[in-house]
Amino acid sequence: MSKLESDEERGATRRARAGDESLPANGRQNLIAFCGLYCGACSFRVAAQDNDRGHLRDMPAKYDEYRDAPMEVCPGCRQESQDGQCAIRDCARRHGLTHCGQCCNFPCSRIRSFNDDGVPHHAAAISNLTRLAEVGEEAWLREQEQRWTCACGARLSWYRKECGLCGNKPAAN
């Protein structure tokens, strides 16, 4: 087997194992957080699904306590069973919204604070929600899947500085 075939097979295996793009349509919608984050690029999610702690290595220090914890896939905030405090989720649910970009008060102070809280991946919330409202959920999900997939087929995550499969450095995410 040639190196190219080997790399292609590994990419296909990783894509198949990742599974987000093969979720049923309603399951894929769960990759859209109420706040506009794309859960398919969550460093914790990708690390657990790919069994690759490399996705956790470059995360901000505020997440240090989780780096060596058992890896578990977060079900996402749109699951009815998801507990924990989240004022954004609670507000969106109270208003019957699937994401904050649908709200007549968007962007409200709650979303602005989240977007500007200094956590790097939160800084995309408002632009993500604006784009979601422009193109709709299915198109946005396709855009995000493409953005967060390396040319070799491996999945990228919010803080991964280079592809764990081929070593390419992704475009600025």
N, C-alpha and C positions, 0 to 999 in steps of 0.2 A: 504494500500500500504506500502510495506517495505521501509526502508531507502535506501537500495540499488536500488530498482526500482525508487524511487524518484530521486536519484542522476543520474541514467542512463537517465531518462526522461529529467532532467534539462540539462544534457550534450547534448542530442540529440536536444533539443530545441535551445540551444546556437549555436550548429553547424549549424542547419538549418537557424537560424537568421543571422549567420555570412555570409554564402553564398559564400565565395570566392572559396571553393572547388567545388561548383556546377556551377561556371561560365562556359560559353562555352570556348573551347580551346583558341580562340583568345582573349577572355576577361581575361582569366587567365594569358596570356602573358603580360597583362598590369600590373601585379603584379611584373614584373621584371623592375626595374628602369635602365636606361641607364648606371648608375654608378655602378650597381651590388647590390644595396640594394633590399631586399625582402619587397615589400610594404605591403604584408599580415601581417607583424609583426610591422608595423608602429603604434606607441602608439596612435597617433591621430586617425588613421583609426579604430583600434580595439576599442578604447574608444567610438567612435561615433557609430559604428555598434552594439556594445554590450551595449550601453548606460551605460557605466561604467567608471567614471572619475578616478578610481583606477589606470588605465593604464597611467595616466598623473602625478600621485603623485610623482614618483621617477625620473622624467625626469631632465636633467641638468638645472641649473639655467638660461641658455640662453633662455629657453622656458617658463619661468615664466609668461610672459605676455599672454600666450595662455591657461594657466591652467583653467581659469574661463570663457574663451570666449565660445560662443555657439559651440557645437561640430558639425563638418561637416566632411564628408568623402572626402578626397582628391581624385580626379579622377586618380591621377598618372601622371607622366611626359610623358608617352607615348601617351596620348590622344592628338589628333591634336589640340583640343581647349585649351590645357593647356598653359597659358601665364606665364609670370614672367621670370626673368633672370636666366638662367642656362647654363653656358659655356659648361658643359659636354654634356647636351642634345643637344645643338645647334651643337656641333662638331659631335656627333654621327649621327644626322640627316643629316648634310652636307655630311657625308661620306656614307650615306645609310645603317647604322648599326642598329641592334636592341639592341645591348649592346656593351660596350667598349671592352669586351673580344674578340670580333671578329676583332678588329683593328690590322693591321700589326705593329703599333707602341705601342701596349700595353705592359707594362704599361707606359704610357706617363707621363710627369711631372704634367699635370693637374689631372690625376687620383691619382698619388702618393701624391700630395698635399691634395686632398680630403681625401684620406685614412689616412693621418697623421695629420689632422687638429685639433685633440684633441676632436672631438665629438665622444663619444664612439661607436655609431652604425655605423659611417663611417669607423671605423677601420677594418671592415670586407669586404670592397669593393673589394680590390685586390684578396683576397682569394675567395670571391664569384664569381668574374668574371673568375678567373682561373678554378674554378669548373664548372661553366656554360659552358665554352669552352670545358672542358673534357667530360661532360656527356650530354650536350644538354639541351634545355629549359624545356621540359616535365619532364625529370628525376630530374632536379634541383628543379623544382617547387614541385614535390612530396617530395623530401628531405626536403625542407624548410617547407612545410605544416606539415610534421611529427615533425621536430625540434621545431616548434612554436605551437604545440598543446600539452596540458597537457594530462597525462594518463586518466584523467576523461573526456576528450573531450573538455574542455574549451580552448579558444585561449589565447596564451601568446603574449606578446609584448616586444619590445626592452628593456624597463626599468621596467617592472613589476617584483617585487622581489619574489612574491609568487602568486600562482593561486588564482584568486578571487572566484572560485567556491568551490574548495576542500581544499585550504590552502597549498598544496604541494609547495615546493620550486623547481623550474625547475633547470635542469642541467645548468651549465654555458652556457649562450647564447652569 
